[in-house]
Amino acid sequence: MDKKEILTFHEQNLEEILSKLELLDRFKNRELRCSICNKIITKENFGCIYPENDGIKVCCSDLKCLNAVKKLS
């Protein structure tokens, strides 16, 4: 079985991480959307950040969306 590395961070570091990924302005302006369902990402519904061929994607905390991201890896 292949091992995959999962990186985690605390909610307090969300804005710092988004800033490093150049996504913070879009997040603060409510322009950052779930790559699966297109919901606006907020602190309350943030699910995950993941790499995809064309860059970095963000997913909300909806279980259907998180499962969809899981299937991508």
mmCIF file of the N, C-alpha and C atoms, coordinates in Angstrom:
data_MODEL
# 
_entry.id   MODEL 
# 
loop_
_atom_site.group_PDB 
_atom_site.id 
_atom_site.type_symbol 
_atom_site.label_atom_id 
_atom_site.label_alt_id 
_atom_site.label_comp_id 
_atom_site.label_asym_id 
_atom_site.label_entity_id 
_atom_site.label_seq_id 
_atom_site.pdbx_PDB_ins_code 
_atom_site.Cartn_x 
_atom_site.Cartn_y 
_atom_site.Cartn_z 
_atom_site.occupancy 
_atom_site.B_iso_or_equiv 
_atom_site.pdbx_formal_charge 
_atom_site.auth_seq_id 
_atom_site.auth_comp_id 
_atom_site.auth_asym_id 
_atom_site.auth_atom_id 
_atom_site.pdbx_PDB_model_num 
ATOM 1   N N  . MET A 1 1  ? 0.841   -1.180 0.000   1.00 0.00 ? 1  MET A N  1 
ATOM 2   C CA . MET A 1 1  ? 0.000   0.000  0.000   1.00 0.00 ? 1  MET A CA 1 
ATOM 3   C C  . MET A 1 1  ? 0.885   1.241  0.000   1.00 0.00 ? 1  MET A C  1 
ATOM 4   N N  . ASP A 1 2  ? 0.584   2.190  -0.878  1.00 0.00 ? 2  ASP A N  1 
ATOM 5   C CA . ASP A 1 2  ? 1.336   3.440  -0.938  1.00 0.00 ? 2  ASP A CA 1 
ATOM 6   C C  . ASP A 1 2  ? 1.003   4.314  0.255   1.00 0.00 ? 2  ASP A C  1 
ATOM 7   N N  . LYS A 1 3  ? 2.013   4.937  0.810   1.00 0.00 ? 3  LYS A N  1 
ATOM 8   C CA . LYS A 1 3  ? 1.803   5.882  1.894   1.00 0.00 ? 3  LYS A CA 1 
ATOM 9   C C  . LYS A 1 3  ? 1.723   7.275  1.303   1.00 0.00 ? 3  LYS A C  1 
ATOM 10  N N  . LYS A 1 4  ? 0.788   8.067  1.820   1.00 0.00 ? 4  LYS A N  1 
ATOM 11  C CA . LYS A 1 4  ? 0.661   9.448  1.383   1.00 0.00 ? 4  LYS A CA 1 
ATOM 12  C C  . LYS A 1 4  ? 0.836   10.343 2.586   1.00 0.00 ? 4  LYS A C  1 
ATOM 13  N N  . GLU A 1 5  ? 1.507   11.433 2.374   1.00 0.00 ? 5  GLU A N  1 
ATOM 14  C CA . GLU A 1 5  ? 1.741   12.407 3.431   1.00 0.00 ? 5  GLU A CA 1 
ATOM 15  C C  . GLU A 1 5  ? 0.570   13.382 3.482   1.00 0.00 ? 5  GLU A C  1 
ATOM 16  N N  . ILE A 1 6  ? 0.038   13.602 4.665   1.00 0.00 ? 6  ILE A N  1 
ATOM 17  C CA . ILE A 1 6  ? -1.048  14.551 4.856   1.00 0.00 ? 6  ILE A CA 1 
ATOM 18  C C  . ILE A 1 6  ? -0.521  15.681 5.728   1.00 0.00 ? 6  ILE A C  1 
ATOM 19  N N  . LEU A 1 7  ? -0.569  16.872 5.205   1.00 0.00 ? 7  LEU A N  1 
ATOM 20  C CA . LEU A 1 7  ? -0.128  18.038 5.955   1.00 0.00 ? 7  LEU A CA 1 
ATOM 21  C C  . LEU A 1 7  ? -1.341  18.695 6.589   1.00 0.00 ? 7  LEU A C  1 
ATOM 22  N N  . THR A 1 8  ? -1.223  19.052 7.834   1.00 0.00 ? 8  THR A N  1 
ATOM 23  C CA . THR A 1 8  ? -2.333  19.705 8.527   1.00 0.00 ? 8  THR A CA 1 
ATOM 24  C C  . THR A 1 8  ? -1.861  21.014 9.137   1.00 0.00 ? 8  THR A C  1 
ATOM 25  N N  . PHE A 1 9  ? -2.819  21.860 9.472   1.00 0.00 ? 9  PHE A N  1 
ATOM 26  C CA . PHE A 1 9  ? -2.500  23.109 10.152  1.00 0.00 ? 9  PHE A CA 1 
ATOM 27  C C  . PHE A 1 9  ? -3.701  23.505 10.988  1.00 0.00 ? 9  PHE A C  1 
ATOM 28  N N  . HIS A 1 10 ? -3.454  24.336 11.963  1.00 0.00 ? 10 HIS A N  1 
ATOM 29  C CA . HIS A 1 10 ? -4.499  24.783 12.867  1.00 0.00 ? 10 HIS A CA 1 
ATOM 30  C C  . HIS A 1 10 ? -5.297  25.911 12.210  1.00 0.00 ? 10 HIS A C  1 
ATOM 31  N N  . GLU A 1 11 ? -6.561  26.012 12.574  1.00 0.00 ? 11 GLU A N  1 
ATOM 32  C CA . GLU A 1 11 ? -7.435  27.062 12.053  1.00 0.00 ? 11 GLU A CA 1 
ATOM 33  C C  . GLU A 1 11 ? -6.829  28.452 12.224  1.00 0.00 ? 11 GLU A C  1 
ATOM 34  N N  . GLN A 1 12 ? -6.075  28.643 13.302  1.00 0.00 ? 12 GLN A N  1 
ATOM 35  C CA . GLN A 1 12 ? -5.447  29.945 13.551  1.00 0.00 ? 12 GLN A CA 1 
ATOM 36  C C  . GLN A 1 12 ? -4.449  30.315 12.461  1.00 0.00 ? 12 GLN A C  1 
ATOM 37  N N  . ASN A 1 13 ? -3.960  29.328 11.727  1.00 0.00 ? 13 ASN A N  1 
ATOM 38  C CA . ASN A 1 13 ? -2.970  29.567 10.687  1.00 0.00 ? 13 ASN A CA 1 
ATOM 39  C C  . ASN A 1 13 ? -3.567  29.637 9.286   1.00 0.00 ? 13 ASN A C  1 
ATOM 40  N N  . LEU A 1 14 ? -4.892  29.583 9.177   1.00 0.00 ? 14 LEU A N  1 
ATOM 41  C CA . LEU A 1 14 ? -5.531  29.551 7.862   1.00 0.00 ? 14 LEU A CA 1 
ATOM 42  C C  . LEU A 1 14 ? -5.144  30.755 7.016   1.00 0.00 ? 14 LEU A C  1 
ATOM 43  N N  . GLU A 1 15 ? -5.254  31.943 7.565   1.00 0.00 ? 15 GLU A N  1 
ATOM 44  C CA . GLU A 1 15 ? -4.941  33.140 6.768   1.00 0.00 ? 15 GLU A CA 1 
ATOM 45  C C  . GLU A 1 15 ? -3.466  33.192 6.380   1.00 0.00 ? 15 GLU A C  1 
ATOM 46  N N  . GLU A 1 16 ? -2.599  32.742 7.258   1.00 0.00 ? 16 GLU A N  1 
ATOM 47  C CA . GLU A 1 16 ? -1.161  32.699 6.950   1.00 0.00 ? 16 GLU A CA 1 
ATOM 48  C C  . GLU A 1 16 ? -0.903  31.751 5.778   1.00 0.00 ? 16 GLU A C  1 
ATOM 49  N N  . ILE A 1 17 ? -1.516  30.590 5.807   1.00 0.00 ? 17 ILE A N  1 
ATOM 50  C CA . ILE A 1 17 ? -1.347  29.610 4.722   1.00 0.00 ? 17 ILE A CA 1 
ATOM 51  C C  . ILE A 1 17 ? -1.920  30.169 3.422   1.00 0.00 ? 17 ILE A C  1 
ATOM 52  N N  . LEU A 1 18 ? -3.117  30.734 3.493   1.00 0.00 ? 18 LEU A N  1 
ATOM 53  C CA . LEU A 1 18 ? -3.729  31.304 2.290   1.00 0.00 ? 18 LEU A CA 1 
ATOM 54  C C  . LEU A 1 18 ? -2.892  32.447 1.727   1.00 0.00 ? 18 LEU A C  1 
ATOM 55  N N  . SER A 1 19 ? -2.280  33.217 2.600   1.00 0.00 ? 19 SER A N  1 
ATOM 56  C CA . SER A 1 19 ? -1.403  34.300 2.154   1.00 0.00 ? 19 SER A CA 1 
ATOM 57  C C  . SER A 1 19 ? -0.200  33.743 1.398   1.00 0.00 ? 19 SER A C  1 
ATOM 58  N N  . LYS A 1 20 ? 0.412   32.709 1.941   1.00 0.00 ? 20 LYS A N  1 
ATOM 59  C CA . LYS A 1 20 ? 1.577   32.095 1.281   1.00 0.00 ? 20 LYS A CA 1 
ATOM 60  C C  . LYS A 1 20 ? 1.209   31.516 -0.081  1.00 0.00 ? 20 LYS A C  1 
ATOM 61  N N  . LEU A 1 21 ? -0.047  31.083 -0.223  1.00 0.00 ? 21 LEU A N  1 
ATOM 62  C CA . LEU A 1 21 ? -0.507  30.513 -1.493  1.00 0.00 ? 21 LEU A CA 1 
ATOM 63  C C  . LEU A 1 21 ? -1.138  31.567 -2.405  1.00 0.00 ? 21 LEU A C  1 
ATOM 64  N N  . GLU A 1 22 ? -1.047  32.838 -1.976  1.00 0.00 ? 22 GLU A N  1 
ATOM 65  C CA . GLU A 1 22 ? -1.594  33.969 -2.721  1.00 0.00 ? 22 GLU A CA 1 
ATOM 66  C C  . GLU A 1 22 ? -3.107  33.834 -2.946  1.00 0.00 ? 22 GLU A C  1 
ATOM 67  N N  . LEU A 1 23 ? -3.801  33.319 -1.927  1.00 0.00 ? 23 LEU A N  1 
ATOM 68  C CA . LEU A 1 23 ? -5.249  33.158 -1.981  1.00 0.00 ? 23 LEU A CA 1 
ATOM 69  C C  . LEU A 1 23 ? -5.970  34.008 -0.943  1.00 0.00 ? 23 LEU A C  1 
ATOM 70  N N  . LEU A 1 24 ? -5.235  34.701 -0.096  1.00 0.00 ? 24 LEU A N  1 
ATOM 71  C CA . LEU A 1 24 ? -5.844  35.421 1.022   1.00 0.00 ? 24 LEU A CA 1 
ATOM 72  C C  . LEU A 1 24 ? -6.767  36.549 0.560   1.00 0.00 ? 24 LEU A C  1 
ATOM 73  N N  . ASP A 1 25 ? -6.368  37.313 -0.428  1.00 0.00 ? 25 ASP A N  1 
ATOM 74  C CA . ASP A 1 25 ? -7.225  38.407 -0.897  1.00 0.00 ? 25 ASP A CA 1 
ATOM 75  C C  . ASP A 1 25 ? -8.554  37.871 -1.417  1.00 0.00 ? 25 ASP A C  1 
ATOM 76  N N  . ARG A 1 26 ? -8.510  36.805 -2.184  1.00 0.00 ? 26 ARG A N  1 
ATOM 77  C CA . ARG A 1 26 ? -9.745  36.212 -2.702  1.00 0.00 ? 26 ARG A CA 1 
ATOM 78  C C  . ARG A 1 26 ? -10.611 35.686 -1.553  1.00 0.00 ? 26 ARG A C  1 
ATOM 79  N N  . PHE A 1 27 ? -9.974  35.113 -0.526  1.00 0.00 ? 27 PHE A N  1 
ATOM 80  C CA . PHE A 1 27 ? -10.694 34.614 0.646   1.00 0.00 ? 27 PHE A CA 1 
ATOM 81  C C  . PHE A 1 27 ? -11.383 35.762 1.376   1.00 0.00 ? 27 PHE A C  1 
ATOM 82  N N  . LYS A 1 28 ? -10.650 36.836 1.641   1.00 0.00 ? 28 LYS A N  1 
ATOM 83  C CA . LYS A 1 28 ? -11.204 37.984 2.367   1.00 0.00 ? 28 LYS A CA 1 
ATOM 84  C C  . LYS A 1 28 ? -12.295 38.693 1.574   1.00 0.00 ? 28 LYS A C  1 
ATOM 85  N N  . ASN A 1 29 ? -12.199 38.672 0.255   1.00 0.00 ? 29 ASN A N  1 
ATOM 86  C CA . ASN A 1 29 ? -13.200 39.322 -0.601  1.00 0.00 ? 29 ASN A CA 1 
ATOM 87  C C  . ASN A 1 29 ? -14.358 38.390 -0.957  1.00 0.00 ? 29 ASN A C  1 
ATOM 88  N N  . ARG A 1 30 ? -14.396 37.221 -0.317  1.00 0.00 ? 30 ARG A N  1 
ATOM 89  C CA . ARG A 1 30 ? -15.440 36.218 -0.551  1.00 0.00 ? 30 ARG A CA 1 
ATOM 90  C C  . ARG A 1 30 ? -15.503 35.808 -2.025  1.00 0.00 ? 30 ARG A C  1 
ATOM 91  N N  . GLU A 1 31 ? -14.326 35.658 -2.632  1.00 0.00 ? 31 GLU A N  1 
ATOM 92  C CA . GLU A 1 31 ? -14.215 35.244 -4.023  1.00 0.00 ? 31 GLU A CA 1 
ATOM 93  C C  . GLU A 1 31 ? -13.615 33.851 -4.161  1.00 0.00 ? 31 GLU A C  1 
ATOM 94  N N  . LEU A 1 32 ? -13.181 33.263 -3.055  1.00 0.00 ? 32 LEU A N  1 
ATOM 95  C CA . LEU A 1 32 ? -12.574 31.935 -3.074  1.00 0.00 ? 32 LEU A CA 1 
ATOM 96  C C  . LEU A 1 32 ? -13.699 30.907 -2.982  1.00 0.00 ? 32 LEU A C  1 
ATOM 97  N N  . ARG A 1 33 ? -13.764 30.018 -3.946  1.00 0.00 ? 33 ARG A N  1 
ATOM 98  C CA . ARG A 1 33 ? -14.876 29.068 -4.022  1.00 0.00 ? 33 ARG A CA 1 
ATOM 99  C C  . ARG A 1 33 ? -14.396 27.627 -4.000  1.00 0.00 ? 33 ARG A C  1 
ATOM 100 N N  . CYS A 1 34 ? -15.271 26.761 -3.511  1.00 0.00 ? 34 CYS A N  1 
ATOM 101 C CA . CYS A 1 34 ? -14.999 25.326 -3.508  1.00 0.00 ? 34 CYS A CA 1 
ATOM 102 C C  . CYS A 1 34 ? -14.846 24.857 -4.953  1.00 0.00 ? 34 CYS A C  1 
ATOM 103 N N  . SER A 1 35 ? -13.810 24.110 -5.204  1.00 0.00 ? 35 SER A N  1 
ATOM 104 C CA . SER A 1 35 ? -13.550 23.631 -6.563  1.00 0.00 ? 35 SER A CA 1 
ATOM 105 C C  . SER A 1 35 ? -14.545 22.557 -6.991  1.00 0.00 ? 35 SER A C  1 
ATOM 106 N N  . ILE A 1 36 ? -15.302 22.007 -6.049  1.00 0.00 ? 36 ILE A N  1 
ATOM 107 C CA . ILE A 1 36 ? -16.255 20.951 -6.368  1.00 0.00 ? 36 ILE A CA 1 
ATOM 108 C C  . ILE A 1 36 ? -17.673 21.502 -6.528  1.00 0.00 ? 36 ILE A C  1 
ATOM 109 N N  . CYS A 1 37 ? -18.180 22.221 -5.519  1.00 0.00 ? 37 CYS A N  1 
ATOM 110 C CA . CYS A 1 37 ? -19.580 22.673 -5.542  1.00 0.00 ? 37 CYS A CA 1 
ATOM 111 C C  . CYS A 1 37 ? -19.738 24.171 -5.798  1.00 0.00 ? 37 CYS A C  1 
ATOM 112 N N  . ASN A 1 38 ? -18.647 24.899 -5.817  1.00 0.00 ? 38 ASN A N  1 
ATOM 113 C CA . ASN A 1 38 ? -18.628 26.330 -6.109  1.00 0.00 ? 38 ASN A CA 1 
ATOM 114 C C  . ASN A 1 38 ? -19.149 27.222 -4.972  1.00 0.00 ? 38 ASN A C  1 
ATOM 115 N N  . LYS A 1 39 ? -19.323 26.678 -3.766  1.00 0.00 ? 39 LYS A N  1 
ATOM 116 C CA . LYS A 1 39 ? -19.723 27.506 -2.623  1.00 0.00 ? 39 LYS A CA 1 
ATOM 117 C C  . LYS A 1 39 ? -18.577 28.455 -2.270  1.00 0.00 ? 39 LYS A C  1 
ATOM 118 N N  . ILE A 1 40 ? -18.935 29.621 -1.750  1.00 0.00 ? 40 ILE A N  1 
ATOM 119 C CA . ILE A 1 40 ? -17.926 30.551 -1.255  1.00 0.00 ? 40 ILE A CA 1 
ATOM 120 C C  . ILE A 1 40 ? -17.279 29.946 -0.009  1.00 0.00 ? 40 ILE A C  1 
ATOM 121 N N  . ILE A 1 41 ? -15.954 29.982 0.051   1.00 0.00 ? 41 ILE A N  1 
ATOM 122 C CA . ILE A 1 41 ? -15.212 29.433 1.191   1.00 0.00 ? 41 ILE A CA 1 
ATOM 123 C C  . ILE A 1 41 ? -15.127 30.483 2.292   1.00 0.00 ? 41 ILE A C  1 
ATOM 124 N N  . THR A 1 42 ? -15.496 30.062 3.501   1.00 0.00 ? 42 THR A N  1 
ATOM 125 C CA . THR A 1 42 ? -15.407 30.906 4.694   1.00 0.00 ? 42 THR A CA 1 
ATOM 126 C C  . THR A 1 42 ? -14.635 30.135 5.757   1.00 0.00 ? 42 THR A C  1 
ATOM 127 N N  . LYS A 1 43 ? -14.345 30.788 6.881   1.00 0.00 ? 43 LYS A N  1 
ATOM 128 C CA . LYS A 1 43 ? -13.703 30.081 7.983   1.00 0.00 ? 43 LYS A CA 1 
ATOM 129 C C  . LYS A 1 43 ? -14.581 28.943 8.485   1.00 0.00 ? 43 LYS A C  1 
ATOM 130 N N  . GLU A 1 44 ? -15.890 29.146 8.425   1.00 0.00 ? 44 GLU A N  1 
ATOM 131 C CA . GLU A 1 44 ? -16.825 28.155 8.949   1.00 0.00 ? 44 GLU A CA 1 
ATOM 132 C C  . GLU A 1 44 ? -16.943 26.912 8.063   1.00 0.00 ? 44 GLU A C  1 
ATOM 133 N N  . ASN A 1 45 ? -16.733 27.054 6.760   1.00 0.00 ? 45 ASN A N  1 
ATOM 134 C CA . ASN A 1 45 ? -16.915 25.891 5.886   1.00 0.00 ? 45 ASN A CA 1 
ATOM 135 C C  . ASN A 1 45 ? -15.632 25.454 5.175   1.00 0.00 ? 45 ASN A C  1 
ATOM 136 N N  . PHE A 1 46 ? -14.487 25.953 5.612   1.00 0.00 ? 46 PHE A N  1 
ATOM 137 C CA . PHE A 1 46 ? -13.222 25.561 4.991   1.00 0.00 ? 46 PHE A CA 1 
ATOM 138 C C  . PHE A 1 46 ? -12.988 24.068 5.195   1.00 0.00 ? 46 PHE A C  1 
ATOM 139 N N  . GLY A 1 47 ? -12.658 23.366 4.123   1.00 0.00 ? 47 GLY A N  1 
ATOM 140 C CA . GLY A 1 47 ? -12.414 21.934 4.201   1.00 0.00 ? 47 GLY A CA 1 
ATOM 141 C C  . GLY A 1 47 ? -10.961 21.561 4.002   1.00 0.00 ? 47 GLY A C  1 
ATOM 142 N N  . CYS A 1 48 ? -10.414 21.887 2.832   1.00 0.00 ? 48 CYS A N  1 
ATOM 143 C CA . CYS A 1 48 ? -9.025  21.514 2.557   1.00 0.00 ? 48 CYS A CA 1 
ATOM 144 C C  . CYS A 1 48 ? -8.466  22.314 1.390   1.00 0.00 ? 48 CYS A C  1 
ATOM 145 N N  . ILE A 1 49 ? -7.160  22.242 1.296   1.00 0.00 ? 49 ILE A N  1 
ATOM 146 C CA . ILE A 1 49 ? -6.407  22.793 0.163   1.00 0.00 ? 49 ILE A CA 1 
ATOM 147 C C  . ILE A 1 49 ? -5.693  21.611 -0.462  1.00 0.00 ? 49 ILE A C  1 
ATOM 148 N N  . TYR A 1 50 ? -5.713  21.526 -1.784  1.00 0.00 ? 50 TYR A N  1 
ATOM 149 C CA . TYR A 1 50 ? -5.044  20.395 -2.428  1.00 0.00 ? 50 TYR A CA 1 
ATOM 150 C C  . TYR A 1 50 ? -4.454  20.818 -3.771  1.00 0.00 ? 50 TYR A C  1 
ATOM 151 N N  . PRO A 1 51 ? -3.389  20.145 -4.181  1.00 0.00 ? 51 PRO A N  1 
ATOM 152 C CA . PRO A 1 51 ? -2.779  20.471 -5.474  1.00 0.00 ? 51 PRO A CA 1 
ATOM 153 C C  . PRO A 1 51 ? -3.529  19.775 -6.598  1.00 0.00 ? 51 PRO A C  1 
ATOM 154 N N  . GLU A 1 52 ? -3.586  20.443 -7.724  1.00 0.00 ? 52 GLU A N  1 
ATOM 155 C CA . GLU A 1 52 ? -4.125  19.834 -8.932  1.00 0.00 ? 52 GLU A CA 1 
ATOM 156 C C  . GLU A 1 52 ? -3.244  20.303 -10.075 1.00 0.00 ? 52 GLU A C  1 
ATOM 157 N N  . ASN A 1 53 ? -3.342  19.670 -11.212 1.00 0.00 ? 53 ASN A N  1 
ATOM 158 C CA . ASN A 1 53 ? -2.451  19.953 -12.342 1.00 0.00 ? 53 ASN A CA 1 
ATOM 159 C C  . ASN A 1 53 ? -2.231  21.430 -12.592 1.00 0.00 ? 53 ASN A C  1 
ATOM 160 N N  . ASP A 1 54 ? -3.279  22.220 -12.558 1.00 0.00 ? 54 ASP A N  1 
ATOM 161 C CA . ASP A 1 54 ? -3.155  23.632 -12.900 1.00 0.00 ? 54 ASP A CA 1 
ATOM 162 C C  . ASP A 1 54 ? -2.987  24.535 -11.683 1.00 0.00 ? 54 ASP A C  1 
ATOM 163 N N  . GLY A 1 55 ? -2.628  23.982 -10.535 1.00 0.00 ? 55 GLY A N  1 
ATOM 164 C CA . GLY A 1 55 ? -2.353  24.825 -9.375  1.00 0.00 ? 55 GLY A CA 1 
ATOM 165 C C  . GLY A 1 55 ? -2.938  24.293 -8.081  1.00 0.00 ? 55 GLY A C  1 
ATOM 166 N N  . ILE A 1 56 ? -3.323  25.212 -7.214  1.00 0.00 ? 56 ILE A N  1 
ATOM 167 C CA . ILE A 1 56 ? -3.847  24.902 -5.897  1.00 0.00 ? 56 ILE A CA 1 
ATOM 168 C C  . ILE A 1 56 ? -5.359  25.077 -5.917  1.00 0.00 ? 56 ILE A C  1 
ATOM 169 N N  . LYS A 1 57 ? -6.064  24.111 -5.361  1.00 0.00 ? 57 LYS A N  1 
ATOM 170 C CA . LYS A 1 57 ? -7.523  24.150 -5.278  1.00 0.00 ? 57 LYS A CA 1 
ATOM 171 C C  . LYS A 1 57 ? -7.940  24.162 -3.813  1.00 0.00 ? 57 LYS A C  1 
ATOM 172 N N  . VAL A 1 58 ? -9.145  24.657 -3.559  1.00 0.00 ? 58 VAL A N  1 
ATOM 173 C CA . VAL A 1 58 ? -9.707  24.719 -2.212  1.00 0.00 ? 58 VAL A CA 1 
ATOM 174 C C  . VAL A 1 58 ? -11.056 24.015 -2.240  1.00 0.00 ? 58 VAL A C  1 
ATOM 175 N N  . CYS A 1 59 ? -11.377 23.334 -1.152  1.00 0.00 ? 59 CYS A N  1 
ATOM 176 C CA . CYS A 1 59 ? -12.616 22.586 -1.047  1.00 0.00 ? 59 CYS A CA 1 
ATOM 177 C C  . CYS A 1 59 ? -13.330 22.966 0.242   1.00 0.00 ? 59 CYS A C  1 
ATOM 178 N N  . CYS A 1 60 ? -14.670 22.991 0.189   1.00 0.00 ? 60 CYS A N  1 
ATOM 179 C CA . CYS A 1 60 ? -15.440 23.271 1.401   1.00 0.00 ? 60 CYS A CA 1 
ATOM 180 C C  . CYS A 1 60 ? -15.501 22.018 2.286   1.00 0.00 ? 60 CYS A C  1 
ATOM 181 N N  . SER A 1 61 ? -16.141 22.146 3.418   1.00 0.00 ? 61 SER A N  1 
ATOM 182 C CA . SER A 1 61 ? -16.191 21.047 4.382   1.00 0.00 ? 61 SER A CA 1 
ATOM 183 C C  . SER A 1 61 ? -17.349 20.080 4.154   1.00 0.00 ? 61 SER A C  1 
ATOM 184 N N  . ASP A 1 62 ? -18.130 20.269 3.103   1.00 0.00 ? 62 ASP A N  1 
ATOM 185 C CA . ASP A 1 62 ? -19.213 19.346 2.788   1.00 0.00 ? 62 ASP A CA 1 
ATOM 186 C C  . ASP A 1 62 ? -18.614 17.969 2.516   1.00 0.00 ? 62 ASP A C  1 
ATOM 187 N N  . LEU A 1 63 ? -19.184 16.944 3.140   1.00 0.00 ? 63 LEU A N  1 
ATOM 188 C CA . LEU A 1 63 ? -18.641 15.595 3.020   1.00 0.00 ? 63 LEU A CA 1 
ATOM 189 C C  . LEU A 1 63 ? -18.588 15.108 1.574   1.00 0.00 ? 63 LEU A C  1 
ATOM 190 N N  . LYS A 1 64 ? -19.574 15.462 0.764   1.00 0.00 ? 64 LYS A N  1 
ATOM 191 C CA . LYS A 1 64 ? -19.575 15.060 -0.642  1.00 0.00 ? 64 LYS A CA 1 
ATOM 192 C C  . LYS A 1 64 ? -18.385 15.667 -1.379  1.00 0.00 ? 64 LYS A C  1 
ATOM 193 N N  . CYS A 1 65 ? -18.092 16.915 -1.072  1.00 0.00 ? 65 CYS A N  1 
ATOM 194 C CA . CYS A 1 65 ? -16.956 17.585 -1.719  1.00 0.00 ? 65 CYS A CA 1 
ATOM 195 C C  . CYS A 1 65 ? -15.634 16.981 -1.262  1.00 0.00 ? 65 CYS A C  1 
ATOM 196 N N  . LEU A 1 66 ? -15.494 16.759 0.039   1.00 0.00 ? 66 LEU A N  1 
ATOM 197 C CA . LEU A 1 66 ? -14.258 16.167 0.568   1.00 0.00 ? 66 LEU A CA 1 
ATOM 198 C C  . LEU A 1 66 ? -14.041 14.769 -0.015  1.00 0.00 ? 66 LEU A C  1 
ATOM 199 N N  . ASN A 1 67 ? -15.096 13.990 -0.153  1.00 0.00 ? 67 ASN A N  1 
ATOM 200 C CA . ASN A 1 67 ? -14.975 12.659 -0.752  1.00 0.00 ? 67 ASN A CA 1 
ATOM 201 C C  . ASN A 1 67 ? -14.585 12.756 -2.221  1.00 0.00 ? 67 ASN A C  1 
ATOM 202 N N  . ALA A 1 68 ? -15.101 13.751 -2.919  1.00 0.00 ? 68 ALA A N  1 
ATOM 203 C CA . ALA A 1 68 ? -14.733 13.962 -4.324  1.00 0.00 ? 68 ALA A CA 1 
ATOM 204 C C  . ALA A 1 68 ? -13.247 14.274 -4.442  1.00 0.00 ? 68 ALA A C  1 
ATOM 205 N N  . VAL A 1 69 ? -12.730 15.105 -3.540  1.00 0.00 ? 69 VAL A N  1 
ATOM 206 C CA . VAL A 1 69 ? -11.298 15.431 -3.545  1.00 0.00 ? 69 VAL A CA 1 
ATOM 207 C C  . VAL A 1 69 ? -10.480 14.186 -3.245  1.00 0.00 ? 69 VAL A C  1 
ATOM 208 N N  . LYS A 1 70 ? -10.933 13.403 -2.300  1.00 0.00 ? 70 LYS A N  1 
ATOM 209 C CA . LYS A 1 70 ? -10.220 12.170 -1.937  1.00 0.00 ? 70 LYS A CA 1 
ATOM 210 C C  . LYS A 1 70 ? -10.081 11.255 -3.144  1.00 0.00 ? 70 LYS A C  1 
ATOM 211 N N  . LYS A 1 71 ? -11.115 11.171 -3.966  1.00 0.00 ? 71 LYS A N  1 
ATOM 212 C CA . LYS A 1 71 ? -11.084 10.305 -5.150  1.00 0.00 ? 71 LYS A CA 1 
ATOM 213 C C  . LYS A 1 71 ? -10.112 10.823 -6.200  1.00 0.00 ? 71 LYS A C  1 
ATOM 214 N N  . LEU A 1 72 ? -9.787  12.105 -6.160  1.00 0.00 ? 72 LEU A N  1 
ATOM 215 C CA . LEU A 1 72 ? -8.854  12.681 -7.127  1.00 0.00 ? 72 LEU A CA 1 
ATOM 216 C C  . LEU A 1 72 ? -7.418  12.236 -6.888  1.00 0.00 ? 72 LEU A C  1 
ATOM 217 N N  . SER A 1 73 ? -7.110  11.870 -5.643  1.00 0.00 ? 73 SER A N  1 
ATOM 218 C CA . SER A 1 73 ? -5.704  11.546 -5.323  1.00 0.00 ? 73 SER A CA 1 
ATOM 219 C C  . SER A 1 73 ? -5.370  10.106 -5.585  1.00 0.00 ? 73 SER A C  1 
# 
